[in-house]
């Protein structure tokens, strides 16, 4: 999996990686534009497992679309069993105003939940003008934003626990 190149994490020692075995992470994934969201999910899971998270501690929940990420993120943030939540979605602009309202609603609502949550919510929802941009950001020439989200999740868990 390629990393976007921004804020490339430093190589971590074995002690740090092994200490993460107990971390529990929820990944909530939109099924809409699944050809993109599945690649983001794959990048996130590979990054988490290669950085100390064991498969049994990764919970994956699928929701119909990006708007439904909001409800599930709210629900999971109230459960006490996760150390972090990553929401994964892909919204691609069409010919109507729907894109604008959906992007604004999803980003605002996830931010609002994050402010009230005792655990970090990591935002990995692509909001692109076209499918080419989405492909580029899900493992193409712009890297994989799922990988970025996983690294962000790990950093935020570490900060939250320190």
TANOR-V848424 format. One record per pair of residues at least 6 apart in sequence whose C-alpha atoms are under 8 Angstrom apart, sorted by the first residue. I is the first residue (numbers start at 1). J is the second residue. Records with the same first field share a line. If there is no record, write none. Layout:
I = J  J
This chain:
1 = 43  46  139  143  144  147
2 = 139  143  144  147
3 = 143  144  145  147  148
4 = 142  143  144  145  148
5 = 143
9 = 151
17 = 51  52
18 = 52
19 = 52
20 = 51  52  53
21 = 52  53  54
22 = 53  54  57
23 = 53  57  82  83
24 = 53  57  58  59  81  82  83  84
25 = 57  58  59  82  83  84  85  86
26 = 58  59  60  61  76  82  84  85  86
27 = 41  58  59  60  61  85  86  87  88
28 = 60  61  62  63  69  72  73  85  86  87  88
29 = 37  41  60  61  62  63  69  87  88  89
30 = 37  62  63  64  65  66  68  69  88  89  90
31 = 37  62  63  64  65  89
32 = 64  65  66  89  90
33 = 89  90  91
36 = 90  134  135  138
37 = 88  89  90  138
39 = 138  139  144  146
40 = 88  138  139  144  145  146  147
41 = 88  146
42 = 146
43 = 139  144  145  146  147
44 = 146  147  148  149  150
45 = 58  150
46 = 147
47 = 147  150  151
48 = 150  151  154
49 = 55
63 = 69  72
65 = 89
66 = 88  89  90  91  106  125
67 = 102  105  106
69 = 87  88  89  106
70 = 106  109  110
73 = 85  87  110  113  121
74 = 113
76 = 82  85
77 = 85  113  117  118  119
78 = 117
82 = 119
83 = 119  120  157
84 = 119  120  121  122  153  156  157
85 = 119  120  121  122  153
86 = 121  122  123  124  149  150  153
87 = 121  122  123  124  125
88 = 123  124  125  146
89 = 124  125  126
90 = 125  126  127  128  134
91 = 99  103  125  126  127  128
92 = 99  126  127  128  129  130  131  134
93 = 99  127  128  129  130
94 = 129
103 = 127
107 = 123
110 = 121  123
113 = 121
114 = 120  121
119 = 157  160
120 = 153  156  157  160
121 = 153
122 = 149  152  153
123 = 149
124 = 145  146  149
126 = 134  137
127 = 134
128 = 134
136 = 142  143  144
137 = 143  144  145
138 = 144  145  146
139 = 145
